Amino acid sequence: MNVEIIKKGNYNVSEWSGGKTTELYIYPTTSKYNDRNFMWRISAATVDAPESNFTSLPGFARKLMVTEGETILEHSGKYKIVLKPFDKDSFMGDFETKSYGKASDFNLMTSSACSGDINLISVEPFSKIKVENKSLGKVMESFYFLNGEAEVKFQDKEFKLDEKDLFYINYEKNDAKIEVFIINRSNEEVKVIRTIVLMS
């Protein structure tokens, strides 16, 4: 079992054709995005150009959630979709994909060695929620805090997370007493993007 907290000042930020991308986590941690030798990767990106082409990623599946603004994704010969905040789309990395509109988004890329999903968790002011997980096998989870600050309680320990911080855990499903709680002690709603990846 492994627990990590990545602070917002420690991410790798790079340019892409439409704006900037912030690598939040890549697995294995020794892999490189440009070498395409990772099993999975999560990132947050900005789309600053009114029109842009997505990078081709053959062999990877993608899930994208808009976090701010609005965008239209057009997968050539496939379909077109309008995404507003917290809408998401799932598509293959070898699709010829073009985006229209300025926005910010959250991305999960997975190789054929694993599968995954992303979902929004909203934590009301002065509340505590338990995150359920019914998956089997080796599980990797992360919680990316879009705004505010909160605590994550895991294995009877509490970890403080600020805006844009990432809480990451991996474990085997048969590990005893796997419970995750998110505690919001503030007077504003806290939004968190949860990523779950299952290894084949």
C-alpha positions as a LaTeX table, in Angstrom:
\begin{tabular}{lrrr}
\hline
Residue & $x$ (\AA) & $y$ (\AA) & $z$ (\AA) \\
\hline
Met1 & 0.00 & 0.00 & 0.00 \\
Asn2 & 1.29 & 3.46 & $-0.89$ \\
Val3 & 0.09 & 6.99 & $-0.06$ \\
Glu4 & 1.36 & 10.19 & $-1.69$ \\
Ile5 & 0.42 & 13.85 & $-1.55$ \\
Ile6 & 1.55 & 15.96 & $-4.48$ \\
Lys7 & 1.40 & 19.70 & $-3.85$ \\
Lys8 & 0.35 & 22.03 & $-6.65$ \\
Gly9 & 3.83 & 23.58 & $-6.90$ \\
Asn10 & 5.45 & 20.23 & $-7.74$ \\
Tyr11 & 3.70 & 19.34 & $-11.01$ \\
Asn12 & 5.37 & 19.27 & $-14.41$ \\
Val13 & 3.85 & 21.89 & $-16.74$ \\
Ser14 & 4.39 & 21.86 & $-20.50$ \\
Glu15 & 2.99 & 23.41 & $-23.66$ \\
Trp16 & 0.73 & 21.65 & $-26.14$ \\
Ser17 & $-0.72$ & 22.97 & $-29.40$ \\
Gly18 & $-3.79$ & 24.46 & $-27.75$ \\
Gly19 & $-2.45$ & 25.70 & $-24.41$ \\
Lys20 & $-0.76$ & 24.27 & $-21.32$ \\
Thr21 & $-0.92$ & 20.85 & $-19.72$ \\
Thr22 & $-0.06$ & 19.99 & $-16.13$ \\
Glu23 & 0.97 & 16.41 & $-15.47$ \\
Leu24 & $-0.57$ & 15.41 & $-12.14$ \\
Tyr25 & 0.56 & 11.78 & $-12.03$ \\
Ile26 & 2.10 & 9.24 & $-14.38$ \\
Tyr27 & 2.52 & 5.52 & $-13.76$ \\
Pro28 & 5.05 & 4.04 & $-13.53$ \\
Thr29 & 6.60 & 7.20 & $-12.12$ \\
Thr30 & 9.81 & 6.55 & $-14.10$ \\
Ser31 & 7.97 & 6.64 & $-17.43$ \\
Lys32 & 7.87 & 9.62 & $-19.78$ \\
Tyr33 & 4.80 & 10.95 & $-21.58$ \\
Asn34 & 6.77 & 11.75 & $-24.74$ \\
Asp35 & 8.11 & 8.18 & $-24.85$ \\
Arg36 & 4.56 & 6.78 & $-24.60$ \\
Asn37 & 5.85 & 4.15 & $-22.16$ \\
Phe38 & 3.36 & 4.85 & $-19.36$ \\
Met39 & 0.48 & 2.65 & $-18.24$ \\
Trp40 & $-1.71$ & 5.56 & $-17.22$ \\
Arg41 & $-1.50$ & 9.31 & $-16.77$ \\
Ile42 & $-3.69$ & 12.07 & $-15.36$ \\
Ser43 & $-3.35$ & 15.72 & $-16.27$ \\
Ala44 & $-5.10$ & 19.08 & $-16.12$ \\
Ala45 & $-5.01$ & 21.20 & $-19.25$ \\
Thr46 & $-6.05$ & 24.60 & $-20.51$ \\
Val47 & $-7.33$ & 25.16 & $-24.01$ \\
Asp48 & $-6.40$ & 28.75 & $-24.82$ \\
Ala49 & $-6.85$ & 28.59 & $-28.58$ \\
Pro50 & $-10.37$ & 28.86 & $-30.04$ \\
Glu51 & $-9.59$ & 25.81 & $-32.18$ \\
Ser52 & $-6.99$ & 23.09 & $-31.59$ \\
Asn53 & $-6.02$ & 19.55 & $-32.60$ \\
Phe54 & $-5.52$ & 16.87 & $-29.98$ \\
Thr55 & $-2.26$ & 14.94 & $-29.86$ \\
Ser56 & $-2.56$ & 11.48 & $-31.41$ \\
Leu57 & $-2.17$ & 8.70 & $-28.82$ \\
Pro58 & $-2.54$ & 5.29 & $-30.54$ \\
Gly59 & $-2.88$ & 2.45 & $-28.06$ \\
Phe60 & $-4.41$ & 4.59 & $-25.30$ \\
Ala61 & $-7.97$ & 5.23 & $-24.19$ \\
Arg62 & $-8.90$ & 8.72 & $-23.03$ \\
Lys63 & $-11.42$ & 10.23 & $-20.67$ \\
Leu64 & $-11.80$ & 14.00 & $-20.53$ \\
Met65 & $-13.88$ & 16.13 & $-18.14$ \\
Val66 & $-14.35$ & 19.87 & $-18.61$ \\
Thr67 & $-13.73$ & 21.78 & $-15.38$ \\
Glu68 & $-14.23$ & 25.34 & $-16.61$ \\
Gly69 & $-15.70$ & 26.91 & $-19.73$ \\
Glu70 & $-17.28$ & 25.00 & $-22.59$ \\
Thr71 & $-15.81$ & 23.03 & $-25.46$ \\
Ile72 & $-16.94$ & 21.08 & $-28.48$ \\
Leu73 & $-15.03$ & 17.91 & $-29.29$ \\
Glu74 & $-15.22$ & 16.70 & $-32.85$ \\
His75 & $-13.93$ & 13.18 & $-33.49$ \\
Ser76 & $-13.46$ & 13.01 & $-37.26$ \\
Gly77 & $-15.78$ & 10.43 & $-38.83$ \\
Lys78 & $-17.18$ & 9.51 & $-35.41$ \\
Tyr79 & $-19.26$ & 12.06 & $-33.53$ \\
Lys80 & $-19.32$ & 15.58 & $-32.10$ \\
Ile81 & $-20.11$ & 16.43 & $-28.48$ \\
Val82 & $-20.62$ & 19.63 & $-26.48$ \\
Leu83 & $-19.06$ & 19.55 & $-23.02$ \\
Lys84 & $-20.00$ & 21.97 & $-20.26$ \\
Pro85 & $-18.43$ & 22.02 & $-16.77$ \\
Phe86 & $-18.16$ & 18.49 & $-15.37$ \\
Asp87 & $-19.45$ & 16.79 & $-18.50$ \\
Lys88 & $-17.08$ & 14.11 & $-19.77$ \\
Asp89 & $-16.29$ & 12.18 & $-22.92$ \\
Ser90 & $-14.60$ & 8.82 & $-23.50$ \\
Phe91 & $-12.70$ & 8.19 & $-26.73$ \\
Met92 & $-9.69$ & 6.43 & $-28.17$ \\
Gly93 & $-6.35$ & 8.17 & $-28.45$ \\
Asp94 & $-6.03$ & 7.41 & $-32.16$ \\
Phe95 & $-9.20$ & 9.36 & $-32.99$ \\
Glu96 & $-8.59$ & 12.50 & $-35.02$ \\
Thr97 & $-9.95$ & 14.92 & $-32.45$ \\
Lys98 & $-10.40$ & 18.66 & $-32.72$ \\
Ser99 & $-11.67$ & 20.98 & $-30.00$ \\
Tyr100 & $-13.50$ & 24.30 & $-30.32$ \\
Gly101 & $-13.77$ & 26.81 & $-27.50$ \\
Lys102 & $-11.58$ & 27.94 & $-24.62$ \\
Ala103 & $-11.83$ & 25.74 & $-21.53$ \\
Ser104 & $-9.99$ & 23.88 & $-18.78$ \\
Asp105 & $-10.20$ & 20.11 & $-18.47$ \\
Phe106 & $-9.05$ & 17.03 & $-16.59$ \\
Asn107 & $-7.69$ & 14.03 & $-18.51$ \\
Leu108 & $-7.12$ & 10.34 & $-17.88$ \\
Met109 & $-5.12$ & 8.28 & $-20.38$ \\
Thr110 & $-4.91$ & 4.50 & $-19.98$ \\
Ser111 & $-3.00$ & 1.85 & $-21.90$ \\
Ser112 & $-4.40$ & $-1.59$ & $-22.69$ \\
Ala113 & $-2.78$ & $-2.87$ & $-19.47$ \\
Cys114 & $-5.40$ & $-1.12$ & $-17.34$ \\
Ser115 & $-8.77$ & 0.62 & $-17.33$ \\
Gly116 & $-10.06$ & 3.60 & $-15.46$ \\
Asp117 & $-12.63$ & 6.32 & $-14.95$ \\
Ile118 & $-12.97$ & 9.84 & $-13.58$ \\
Asn119 & $-15.85$ & 11.25 & $-11.56$ \\
Leu120 & $-16.74$ & 14.44 & $-9.73$ \\
Ile121 & $-17.24$ & 14.43 & $-5.98$ \\
Ser122 & $-18.95$ & 17.44 & $-4.40$ \\
Val123 & $-18.51$ & 17.87 & $-0.66$ \\
Glu124 & $-20.98$ & 20.22 & 0.96 \\
Pro125 & $-19.81$ & 22.77 & 3.57 \\
Phe126 & $-19.12$ & 21.33 & 7.01 \\
Ser127 & $-19.72$ & 17.77 & 5.89 \\
Lys128 & $-17.95$ & 14.43 & 5.62 \\
Ile129 & $-18.41$ & 11.78 & 2.94 \\
Lys130 & $-17.21$ & 8.22 & 2.60 \\
Val131 & $-15.82$ & 7.21 & $-0.78$ \\
Glu132 & $-17.02$ & 3.76 & $-1.78$ \\
Asn133 & $-14.95$ & 1.31 & $-3.80$ \\
Lys134 & $-16.26$ & $-2.08$ & $-4.87$ \\
Ser135 & $-13.50$ & $-2.88$ & $-7.35$ \\
Leu136 & $-11.39$ & $-6.02$ & $-7.36$ \\
Gly137 & $-7.67$ & $-6.55$ & $-7.83$ \\
Lys138 & $-4.98$ & $-3.88$ & $-7.77$ \\
Val139 & $-6.50$ & $-0.43$ & $-7.40$ \\
Met140 & $-4.97$ & 3.01 & $-7.85$ \\
Glu141 & $-6.97$ & 6.06 & $-6.82$ \\
Ser142 & $-6.37$ & 9.78 & $-6.77$ \\
Phe143 & $-8.32$ & 12.78 & $-5.56$ \\
Tyr144 & $-7.62$ & 16.14 & $-7.20$ \\
Phe145 & $-8.95$ & 19.13 & $-5.29$ \\
Leu146 & $-10.30$ & 21.70 & $-7.72$ \\
Asn147 & $-11.01$ & 24.35 & $-5.11$ \\
Gly148 & $-10.93$ & 25.09 & $-1.40$ \\
Glu149 & $-9.26$ & 22.95 & 1.20 \\
Ala150 & $-10.26$ & 19.75 & 2.98 \\
Glu151 & $-8.91$ & 16.73 & 4.79 \\
Val152 & $-8.66$ & 13.18 & 3.56 \\
Lys153 & $-8.97$ & 10.53 & 6.26 \\
Phe154 & $-7.34$ & 7.25 & 5.31 \\
Gln155 & $-6.22$ & 4.40 & 7.56 \\
Asp156 & $-7.12$ & 6.48 & 10.66 \\
Lys157 & $-4.82$ & 9.31 & 9.55 \\
Glu158 & $-5.89$ & 12.75 & 8.33 \\
Phe159 & $-4.11$ & 14.57 & 5.50 \\
Lys160 & $-4.71$ & 18.23 & 4.70 \\
Leu161 & $-5.21$ & 19.06 & 1.02 \\
Asp162 & $-5.30$ & 22.53 & $-0.52$ \\
Glu163 & $-6.65$ & 23.70 & $-3.87$ \\
Lys164 & $-4.99$ & 21.88 & $-6.81$ \\
Asp165 & $-3.30$ & 19.31 & $-4.53$ \\
Leu166 & $-3.50$ & 15.59 & $-5.33$ \\
Phe167 & $-3.99$ & 12.72 & $-2.88$ \\
Tyr168 & $-2.89$ & 9.36 & $-4.31$ \\
Ile169 & $-3.17$ & 5.80 & $-2.98$ \\
Asn170 & $-2.62$ & 2.35 & $-4.41$ \\
Tyr171 & $-3.51$ & $-0.96$ & $-2.82$ \\
Glu172 & $-4.73$ & $-4.47$ & $-3.37$ \\
Lys173 & $-8.48$ & $-4.83$ & $-2.93$ \\
Asn174 & $-7.94$ & $-7.51$ & $-0.28$ \\
Asp175 & $-5.98$ & $-5.07$ & 1.89 \\
Ala176 & $-7.82$ & $-4.82$ & 5.19 \\
Lys177 & $-9.96$ & $-1.82$ & 6.12 \\
Ile178 & $-9.69$ & 0.35 & 3.04 \\
Glu179 & $-11.80$ & 3.40 & 3.89 \\
Val180 & $-11.45$ & 6.90 & 2.48 \\
Phe181 & $-13.29$ & 9.92 & 3.86 \\
Ile182 & $-13.23$ & 13.51 & 2.61 \\
Ile183 & $-13.92$ & 16.09 & 5.31 \\
Asn184 & $-14.89$ & 19.65 & 4.43 \\
Arg185 & $-14.61$ & 21.98 & 7.42 \\
Ser186 & $-15.10$ & 25.17 & 5.40 \\
Asn187 & $-18.21$ & 27.15 & 4.48 \\
Glu188 & $-17.85$ & 26.55 & 0.72 \\
Glu189 & $-18.53$ & 23.48 & $-1.38$ \\
Val190 & $-15.37$ & 21.60 & $-2.31$ \\
Lys191 & $-15.18$ & 19.87 & $-5.68$ \\
Val192 & $-12.86$ & 16.90 & $-6.11$ \\
Ile193 & $-12.12$ & 14.79 & $-9.19$ \\
Arg194 & $-11.66$ & 11.16 & $-8.30$ \\
Thr195 & $-9.67$ & 8.90 & $-10.62$ \\
Ile196 & $-9.76$ & 5.14 & $-10.24$ \\
Val197 & $-7.50$ & 2.84 & $-12.28$ \\
Leu198 & $-7.71$ & $-0.96$ & $-12.26$ \\
Met199 & $-4.76$ & $-3.03$ & $-13.35$ \\
Ser200 & $-5.41$ & $-5.96$ & $-15.69$ \\
\hline
\end{tabular}
